[in-house]
Amino acid sequence: MEKIYSSFFLICIIIITILTFACLVRAIIGPKLADRIMAVNMIGTMTIAIIMLLSVYLQETSILDVALVYAVISFVAVIVLAQIYIGIYHEIRVKKQKKSKKESTVNDHL
């Protein structure tokens, strides 16, 4: 029975690793910045899952500490990326507002 569990964990680790690389592709080619942020968040979450499964597979509980530290780092990274996204969105909105004000001023003079 232990051999079945160990092969199950190994298969799960391989599948999650493949899905992590699929998220990496989405993070690189993702058409929007929000898609990229979501992909980075998913990569972090799947990496944590891989570390936890590896901990069970190797029967080593000290690896769980690494997963917890990685979870905190991943959370902070997503928060920073979201703040950058909000800043970029705000800049684009301000530029559009300035452009529409200039166009309305030009139209008023005509």
N, C-alpha and C positions, 0 to 999 in steps of 0.2 A: 504494500500500500504506500509505503514511503517513496518508493521509486516512481509511482504514478504521480504523487504530489510534486516530487522534484522535477519530473518532466513537464508537468502542467505549469509550474512556475517558470521554467526555462522557455516554454512556448509563449507564455504571456509576456515575458521580457522581450523576446524577439519581435512579437507583434507590436508591442508598444514602441519599440525602437524604430520599426518601420514607419509607424504613424508619426513619430517624432520627426523623422526625416521629411515626411509629407508636409508637416507643419513648417519645417524649415524652408521648403520650396515655396509655400504660401507666404512666408515672411519675406522672402526675397522678391517674388514677382507680384505679390498682392497689389491689386490696383489702387487701393486707398490706404492711407496711413492707419485708419482704424482696423483694417484687415491685418495689417502687419503687427499692430499692438496685440490683437487677439491671438495671432499665431505665436508671438513671443510668450504670451501668458500660457497658452496650451503647451508649448515646449517646456516651460518651467514646471507645469503641473505633471506632465508625463515623465519628466526626469525624476521628480519626487516619487512618482509611482514606481519607476524602475529601481530607484535606490531602495525603496521599501520591499519590493519583491526580491531584490538581490539579498537584502538582509534576512528575509525568511528562507530563501534558497540556501544561503550559506550558514544559516543558524547563528548569525552574529548580530547581537542586539546593539552593539556600539555603532553600527552603521546608521541606525535610526537617528542618532544625534546629528549626523551629517545631513540627513533628510530634513530635519527641523531647521538647521541653519540655512540650508538651501531654500527652504520654503520662505523664510524671512527675507533672504536676499532677492528671491524672485518677486515677492510682493512689493518690495521697495522699488525694484526695477520697473515693474508695471506702473506703479504710481508716478514715477519720474517720467516715463514715456507718455502717460496720460496728461501730465502737466505740460509737457512739450507740445502735445497735440492740441490742447486747449489754447496754448499761446499762439500756435500757428493759425488755428481757426479764428482766433480773435483778430490777429493781424490781417487776415484775408477779409474778414467782415468790415474792418475799419477802412481798408483800401477800397472796397466796393461802395461803402457809404460816401467816401470822399469823391469817388468817381461819379456817382449818381448826383451828388451835389453840384459838381462842376458841370455836368451835362444839363442839369436843370437851370443853372445860372446862365449857361450859353443859350439855352432855348428861351429864357425870359428876355434876353437882350435882342433876340431876333424878332 
